[in-house]
Amino acid sequence: PGSEGSDSIMAQLFSEELGLFIEYMPQHQKNILEIIIKFELPHLIIGKTLEKKELVIKNAGREVCRINTDDLLKWWESTSDELEKHQMDPVYSAKQAESHIRKGPSYNISFVPEITDPEILARPNKPKVAIIRDEGSNGDREMASAFYMAGFEPWDVTMTDLLAKEVSLESFKGAVFVGGFSYADVLDSAKGWAGIIKFNPGLSMMFDEFYARHDTFSLGVCNGCQLLTLLGRVPFNGIDEIKQPRFISNPSGRFESRWATVKILKSPSIMLRGMEETVFGIWVAHREGRMYYPDSEIFKDATEQNLMPIVYVDDKGNAAGPDCYPFNPNSSPGGYTAICSADGRHLAMMPHPERSFLLWQLPWIPEGLKRELKASPWLKMFQNARKWCEKKI
């Protein structure tokens, strides 16, 4: 800025003219400036990044402002915090406001993530997986991409295809139920989708035969997770419908879309093998994600048998209980956010691994880890499924 006084500097700081800020390492400045000058772009070097959490503004060599960045963040969020008091449960909005200033998550990856061998991707014969969607589903393309990148042959399968008997599950190793808002969730999440399957004799028999096979696996994510629990596929078969675990409305009263931190626990899940003790970020996006067990004994049995393999954690890596909002975005008991079958072949989870399986999908990674990672840890889930189909795990 020039030397025209504090009024001028404030006018410049609050200007709404279109512009772009670039933050870069000092050693890259020469190359960046050469490109900018080559294309005759107006530019100005406005300052440098400090290690100390402060914003310092100078005008003509004179310091006109020095503000702690934590205070700036609180000011920035204050308007949203006030609005949230009227848009969600005020108790939860207060907890959210208190969480703006935080240490940040402590990630731990218990294995070395690797990209899939190109030779595996080029194979002519791959295990087939049905990416199943219904009216109002979404995320099917991301899910198909995740399984393709792990070495599967993914098929886009609609419930209409199955109803018309144009496609059968007989030739598939995997059945995957994607996220979204099937039938707009007007009957509560996934109930319409579950009804299509449960109350159609032909479809019900097709799914029963698929699950009766010992060479199949299934994955339900978000809306698909809600579906698998309503169908009674996890944690145990044969549970009375009244006692069947399910997912209900978030107590916060809002749709929760966050980059949450979870920990993978010991379990029989085939898709999570070799990932135990990993603590990492993952996308969540749901309105009804609170795990609910109507029967406390079933909850106890599932816990003791390690059938709830993923848990929300706080920045210290500790399980985020029902009162630990927003680290536990839906107040699920124990912070649990996934259920698997006792044989490990079927997994229902609320977070979205298919939206987190590529490095560029991850909004934040610690600098040290960013340089080391060749692949997202979540890709291993899909690779594990392929290896299980090939009887390699």
Solvent accessible surface area in square Angstrom, and as a share of the most:
residue,aa,sasa,rsa
1,P,70,0.44
2,G,43,0.41
3,S,89,0.57
4,E,139,0.63
5,G,28,0.27
6,S,57,0.37
7,D,122,0.63
8,S,23,0.15
9,I,2,0.01
10,M,97,0.43
11,A,67,0.52
12,Q,89,0.40
13,L,85,0.42
14,F,149,0.62
15,S,59,0.38
16,E,174,0.78
17,E,148,0.66
18,L,182,0.90
19,G,64,0.62
20,L,154,0.77
21,F,168,0.70
22,I,91,0.46
23,E,137,0.61
24,Y,66,0.25
25,M,114,0.51
26,P,105,0.66
27,Q,125,0.55
28,H,87,0.39
29,Q,64,0.29
30,K,144,0.61
31,N,90,0.46
32,I,37,0.19
33,L,38,0.19
34,E,90,0.40
35,I,102,0.52
36,I,27,0.14
37,I,107,0.54
38,K,152,0.64
39,F,129,0.54
40,E,152,0.68
41,L,96,0.48
42,P,133,0.84
43,H,92,0.41
44,L,120,0.60
45,I,92,0.47
46,I,110,0.56
47,G,56,0.54
48,K,171,0.72
49,T,100,0.58
50,L,77,0.38
51,E,183,0.82
52,K,139,0.59
53,K,112,0.48
54,E,34,0.15
55,L,72,0.36
56,V,38,0.22
57,I,27,0.13
58,K,114,0.48
59,N,7,0.03
60,A,70,0.54
61,G,71,0.68
62,R,136,0.50
63,E,75,0.34
64,V,50,0.28
65,C,37,0.22
66,R,127,0.46
67,I,35,0.18
68,N,65,0.33
69,T,51,0.29
70,D,35,0.18
71,D,58,0.30
72,L,53,0.26
73,L,67,0.33
74,K,103,0.44
75,W,150,0.53
76,W,202,0.71
77,E,43,0.19
78,S,52,0.33
79,T,94,0.55
80,S,53,0.34
81,D,20,0.10
82,E,94,0.42
83,L,99,0.49
84,E,25,0.11
85,K,101,0.43
86,H,157,0.70
87,Q,117,0.52
88,M,14,0.06
89,D,50,0.26
90,P,84,0.53
91,V,93,0.53
92,Y,30,0.11
93,S,5,0.03
94,A,51,0.39
95,K,55,0.23
96,Q,19,0.09
97,A,38,0.29
98,E,136,0.61
99,S,20,0.13
100,H,38,0.17
101,I,62,0.31
102,R,113,0.41
103,K,154,0.65
104,G,16,0.16
105,P,24,0.15
106,S,52,0.33
107,Y,30,0.12
108,N,74,0.38
109,I,33,0.17
110,S,56,0.36
111,F,35,0.14
112,V,114,0.66
113,P,11,0.07
114,E,83,0.37
115,I,112,0.57
116,T,8,0.05
117,D,67,0.35
118,P,93,0.58
119,E,136,0.61
120,I,26,0.13
121,L,41,0.20
122,A,81,0.63
123,R,88,0.32
124,P,121,0.76
125,N,131,0.67
126,K,32,0.14
127,P,23,0.14
128,K,48,0.20
129,V,0,0.00
130,A,0,0.00
131,I,1,0.01
132,I,0,0.00
133,R,78,0.28
134,D,20,0.10
135,E,116,0.52
136,G,39,0.38
137,S,23,0.15
138,N,56,0.29
139,G,9,0.09
140,D,29,0.15
141,R,197,0.72
142,E,63,0.28
143,M,0,0.00
144,A,28,0.21
145,S,51,0.33
146,A,0,0.00
147,F,0,0.00
148,Y,103,0.39
149,M,72,0.32
150,A,0,0.00
151,G,1,0.01
152,F,0,0.00
153,E,61,0.27
154,P,36,0.22
155,W,100,0.35
156,D,86,0.45
157,V,0,0.00
158,T,30,0.17
159,M,4,0.02
160,T,96,0.56
161,D,31,0.16
162,L,2,0.01
163,L,78,0.39
164,A,58,0.45
165,K,165,0.70
166,E,133,0.60
167,V,29,0.17
168,S,52,0.33
169,L,2,0.01
170,E,141,0.63
171,S,67,0.43
172,F,2,0.01
173,K,62,0.26
174,G,0,0.00
175,A,0,0.00
176,V,0,0.00
177,F,0,0.00
178,V,1,0.00
179,G,0,0.00
180,G,7,0.06
181,F,83,0.35
182,S,1,0.01
183,Y,74,0.28
184,A,74,0.58
185,D,32,0.17
186,V,116,0.67
187,L,112,0.56
188,D,72,0.37
189,S,8,0.05
190,A,0,0.00
191,K,88,0.37
192,G,14,0.13
193,W,0,0.00
194,A,5,0.04
195,G,18,0.17
196,I,56,0.28
197,I,6,0.03
198,K,71,0.30
199,F,166,0.69
200,N,49,0.25
201,P,110,0.69
202,G,39,0.38
203,L,4,0.02
204,S,32,0.21
205,M,121,0.54
206,M,32,0.14
207,F,2,0.01
208,D,70,0.36
209,E,101,0.45
210,F,3,0.01
211,Y,16,0.06
212,A,71,0.55
213,R,63,0.23
214,H,158,0.70
215,D,54,0.28
216,T,0,0.00
217,F,0,0.00
218,S,1,0.00
219,L,0,0.00
220,G,0,0.00
221,V,0,0.00
222,C,8,0.05
223,N,1,0.01
224,G,0,0.00
225,C,0,0.00
226,Q,8,0.03
227,L,0,0.00
228,L,0,0.00
229,T,0,0.00
230,L,33,0.17
231,L,27,0.14
232,G,15,0.14
233,R,41,0.15
234,V,0,0.00
235,P,2,0.01
236,F,48,0.20
237,N,115,0.59
238,G,81,0.78
239,I,33,0.17
240,D,83,0.43
241,E,114,0.51
242,I,140,0.71
243,K,97,0.41
244,Q,7,0.03
245,P,0,0.00
246,R,58,0.21
247,F,11,0.05
248,I,58,0.30
249,S,54,0.35
250,N,3,0.02
251,P,38,0.24
252,S,0,0.00
253,G,37,0.35
254,R,64,0.24
255,F,80,0.33
256,E,0,0.00
257,S,62,0.40
258,R,50,0.18
259,W,49,0.17
260,A,9,0.07
261,T,10,0.06
262,V,0,0.00
263,K,48,0.20
264,I,1,0.00
265,L,47,0.24
266,K,148,0.63
267,S,18,0.12
268,P,43,0.27
269,S,1,0.01
270,I,2,0.01
271,M,2,0.01
272,L,2,0.01
273,R,88,0.32
274,G,45,0.43
275,M,1,0.00
276,E,53,0.24
277,E,95,0.43
278,T,2,0.01
279,V,11,0.07
280,F,1,0.00
281,G,0,0.00
282,I,0,0.00
283,W,74,0.26
284,V,0,0.00
285,A,14,0.11
286,H,3,0.01
287,R,92,0.34
288,E,21,0.09
289,G,0,0.00
290,R,88,0.32
291,M,2,0.01
292,Y,89,0.34
293,Y,22,0.08
294,P,46,0.29
295,D,29,0.15
296,S,84,0.54
297,E,105,0.47
298,I,22,0.11
299,F,52,0.22
300,K,106,0.45
301,D,57,0.29
302,A,0,0.00
303,T,46,0.27
304,E,113,0.50
305,Q,91,0.40
306,N,62,0.32
307,L,2,0.01
308,M,6,0.03
309,P,0,0.00
310,I,0,0.00
311,V,5,0.03
312,Y,0,0.00
313,V,1,0.01
314,D,29,0.15
315,D,11,0.06
316,K,159,0.67
317,G,20,0.19
318,N,84,0.43
319,A,65,0.51
320,A,1,0.01
321,G,24,0.23
322,P,58,0.37
323,D,113,0.58
324,C,41,0.25
325,Y,11,0.04
326,P,15,0.09
327,F,43,0.18
328,N,0,0.00
329,P,0,0.00
330,N,0,0.00
331,S,4,0.02
332,S,0,0.00
333,P,43,0.27
334,G,33,0.31
335,G,0,0.00
336,Y,36,0.14
337,T,1,0.00
338,A,0,0.00
339,I,0,0.00
340,C,0,0.00
341,S,9,0.06
342,A,57,0.44
343,D,76,0.40
344,G,1,0.01
345,R,26,0.09
346,H,10,0.04
347,L,2,0.01
348,A,0,0.00
349,M,0,0.00
350,M,0,0.00
351,P,0,0.00
352,H,2,0.01
353,P,0,0.00
354,E,1,0.00
355,R,58,0.21
356,S,0,0.00
357,F,4,0.02
358,L,49,0.24
359,L,62,0.31
360,W,202,0.71
361,Q,29,0.13
362,L,14,0.07
363,P,74,0.46
364,W,110,0.39
365,I,15,0.08
366,P,39,0.24
367,E,110,0.49
368,G,34,0.33
369,L,36,0.18
370,K,104,0.44
371,R,186,0.68
372,E,124,0.56
373,L,20,0.10
374,K,137,0.58
375,A,5,0.04
376,S,1,0.01
377,P,1,0.00
378,W,2,0.01
379,L,9,0.04
380,K,40,0.17
381,M,0,0.00
382,F,0,0.00
383,Q,17,0.08
384,N,4,0.02
385,A,0,0.00
386,R,8,0.03
387,K,67,0.28
388,W,39,0.14
389,C,18,0.11
390,E,47,0.21
391,K,179,0.76
392,K,125,0.53
393,I,71,0.36
